[in-house]
Amino acid sequence: MNKKLLIFSIIIIALLTGCDKNKDFCIHVIDVGQADSILITTPSNKNMLIDGGDEDSAKIIKSYLKNKKVKNLDVVIATHPDSDHIGSLDYIIDNFDVEKIYMPNQTTDSECYINLIDSCNKKNLKVNYLSKDDSFNLDDSTNIYVLSPSYITDNNNSNSIVLNISYKNNNFLFTGDCEESNEMDMINSYDLEDIDFLKVAHHGSYTASSLAFLEETTPDIAVISCGYKNSYGHPHKSTLDNLESVDAKIFRTDQNGSMQFYSDGEKIYSKVKYKEYK
């Protein structure tokens, strides 16, 4: 049995039999519509939030965190200062204990960015900057490597923090809204073969998820965060075609709602359902 078929079989088996979730690393993809917010929890009770949706996502994220009994966030990552990624982070900072926050070294005059910085200042929370080749550990088993940005441009999406997170023998790639130029830089700079889980860039836009990047990373699981019948047409057909061409199993928040993906360090299990719209 080849690797991809094995992983998909594991997903199906996990849905039928369950797994020991309390002992597993977990990626929580929170359904915040046409926006991004992802919670990562570890067996050692470390919590990391990647992005905070838009200005209307605050109650959704707070409710999700409370439901998962998350009271503190060890790390918050604001991948880039677009409103659909940092819109509710000020609220999260105000209402949760946050130990560290990371952003790209970029400032804007947008209201959501100013609100976020104000909330950090009120909590005496220092903003730390991440760029290519930085790294840190969430715990002893969770290593985080920063693959992008190489430098700051006037394009917010190109400034997205891209994270390669390894948990034991599983590799997870979180791409923010990075673009094809970032993808080319990454595959020219790093060995990214055999990615187990990919958070698809920019809600599935054609501006990323190039075939060259996907053929290099060969993700087994690809997750797209996008809004139901959104005005951008995300995910674009070319992106879906590229993902299908590398046999990635595609999951989407507009179809599946919030999702959880569990890892024991060797295998990935999922808790996914289909979302109903009326």
Residue pairs with C-beta under 8 A, 6 or more apart in sequence:
1 9
3 220
4 220
4 247
4 249
7 196
7 220
7 221
7 249
7 267
7 268
8 220
8 249
10 267
10 268
10 269
11 249
11 268
11 269
11 270
14 262
14 269
14 270
14 271
15 269
15 270
15 271
15 272
19 262
19 264
19 269
20 264
21 262
22 43
23 43
23 264
24 43
24 262
24 263
24 264
24 269
25 40
25 41
25 42
25 43
25 141
25 142
25 167
25 168
25 170
25 262
25 263
25 264
25 265
26 40
26 41
26 42
26 260
26 261
26 262
26 263
27 38
27 39
27 40
27 172
27 197
27 260
27 261
27 263
28 38
28 39
28 40
28 41
28 64
28 68
28 258
28 259
28 260
29 38
29 199
29 223
29 225
29 251
29 253
29 258
29 259
29 260
29 261
30 37
30 38
30 39
30 53
30 60
30 61
30 64
30 258
31 60
31 225
31 253
31 256
31 257
31 258
31 259
31 275
32 53
32 54
32 57
32 60
32 61
32 225
32 253
33 53
33 54
33 56
33 57
33 226
33 227
33 228
33 230
33 253
34 54
34 84
34 203
34 226
34 227
34 230
34 232
34 234
35 51
35 53
35 54
35 57
35 84
35 85
35 87
35 225
35 227
36 50
36 51
36 53
36 79
36 84
36 85
36 176
36 177
36 199
36 203
36 225
37 49
37 50
37 51
37 52
37 53
37 57
37 60
37 61
37 88
37 225
38 49
38 50
38 51
38 174
38 199
38 225
39 47
39 48
39 49
39 50
39 64
39 65
39 68
39 70
40 47
40 48
40 49
40 50
40 138
40 142
40 165
41 47
41 68
41 70
42 138
42 139
42 141
42 142
42 167
43 141
44 139
44 140
44 141
46 74
46 75
46 138
46 139
46 142
47 70
47 72
47 73
47 74
47 75
48 73
48 74
48 75
48 76
48 77
48 138
49 61
49 65
49 73
49 75
49 76
49 77
49 92
50 77
50 79
50 163
50 174
51 77
51 78
51 79
51 85
51 86
51 89
51 176
52 61
52 76
52 78
52 85
52 86
52 87
52 88
52 89
52 91
52 92
53 60
53 61
53 84
53 85
53 87
53 88
54 83
54 84
54 87
54 88
55 83
55 87
55 88
55 112
56 87
56 88
57 87
57 88
58 88
58 91
58 92
61 88
61 91
61 92
62 91
62 92
62 95
64 258
65 96
70 96
71 96
71 97
72 96
72 97
72 98
72 99
73 92
73 96
73 97
73 98
73 99
74 99
74 100
74 138
75 99
75 100
75 101
75 102
75 138
76 89
76 92
76 93
76 98
76 100
76 101
76 102
77 101
77 102
77 103
77 130
77 161
77 163
78 85
78 86
78 89
78 101
78 102
78 103
78 116
78 161
79 85
79 104
79 160
79 161
79 162
79 174
79 176
79 177
80 86
80 103
80 104
80 106
80 156
80 157
80 159
80 160
80 161
80 176
80 177
81 103
81 104
81 106
81 107
81 108
81 110
81 112
81 113
81 156
82 156
82 157
82 177
83 110
83 112
85 176
85 177
86 112
86 113
86 116
87 112
89 116
89 119
90 112
90 115
90 116
90 118
90 119
91 119
92 98
93 101
93 116
93 119
93 120
93 123
93 125
94 119
94 122
94 123
98 123
98 125
100 125
100 128
101 120
101 125
101 126
101 127
101 128
102 127
102 128
102 129
102 130
102 161
103 127
103 128
103 129
103 130
103 161
104 129
104 130
104 131
104 149
104 152
104 159
104 160
104 161
105 129
105 131
105 152
106 152
106 156
106 159
107 113
108 156
117 127
119 125
120 126
120 127
130 146
130 161
131 146
131 148
131 149
131 150
131 151
132 146
132 147
132 148
132 149
132 150
132 189
133 146
134 145
134 146
135 143
135 144
135 145
135 146
136 144
137 143
137 144
138 144
138 165
141 167
141 168
141 265
142 165
142 166
142 167
143 165
143 166
144 163
144 164
144 165
144 166
145 163
145 164
145 165
145 166
146 161
146 162
146 163
146 164
147 162
147 163
147 164
147 186
147 189
147 190
147 192
148 160
148 161
148 162
148 178
148 182
148 185
148 186
149 158
149 159
149 160
149 161
149 162
149 178
149 182
150 185
152 159
153 159
155 179
156 177
157 176
157 177
157 178
157 179
157 202
157 207
158 178
158 179
158 181
158 182
160 175
160 176
160 177
160 178
160 182
160 201
161 176
162 173
162 174
162 175
162 176
162 178
162 182
162 186
163 173
163 174
164 171
164 172
164 173
164 190
164 192
165 171
165 172
165 173
165 174
166 172
167 263
167 265
168 263
168 264
168 265
168 266
169 265
169 266
170 196
170 197
170 263
170 265
170 266
170 268
171 194
171 195
171 196
171 197
172 195
172 196
172 197
172 198
172 199
173 192
173 195
173 197
173 198
173 199
173 217
173 219
174 199
175 182
175 198
175 199
175 200
175 201
175 202
175 208
176 201
176 202
177 201
177 202
177 203
177 205
177 208
178 201
178 202
178 208
179 201
179 202
179 207
179 208
180 207
180 208
180 210
180 213
182 208
183 201
183 208
183 209
183 210
183 212
183 213
184 210
184 212
184 213
186 192
186 213
187 212
187 213
187 216
187 217
192 216
192 217
193 216
193 217
193 218
194 217
194 218
195 217
195 218
195 219
195 220
196 219
196 220
196 221
196 263
196 268
197 219
197 220
197 221
197 223
197 261
197 268
198 217
198 219
198 221
198 222
198 223
198 248
199 223
199 225
200 208
200 209
200 222
200 223
200 224
200 225
200 235
200 239
200 243
201 207
201 208
201 209
202 208
202 234
203 224
203 225
203 226
203 230
203 232
203 234
203 235
204 224
204 226
204 234
204 235
204 236
204 239
204 240
204 252
205 232
205 234
205 235
205 236
205 239
206 236
206 238
206 239
208 239
209 239
209 242
209 243
210 242
211 242
211 245
214 242
214 243
214 245
214 246
214 248
215 246
218 246
218 248
219 243
219 246
219 248
220 248
220 249
220 268
221 248
221 249
221 251
221 261
221 268
221 270
222 243
222 248
222 249
222 250
222 251
223 250
223 251
223 252
223 253
223 259
223 261
224 234
224 235
224 239
224 250
224 251
224 252
224 253
224 254
225 252
225 253
226 234
226 235
226 252
226 253
226 254
227 234
227 253
227 254
228 254
228 275
228 277
229 254
230 254
235 252
240 250
243 250
244 250
251 259
251 270
251 272
253 259
253 275
254 275
255 274
255 275
256 272
256 273
256 274
256 275
257 273
257 274
257 275
259 270
259 271
259 272
260 270
260 271
260 272
261 268
261 269
261 270
261 271
262 268
262 269
262 270
262 271
263 269
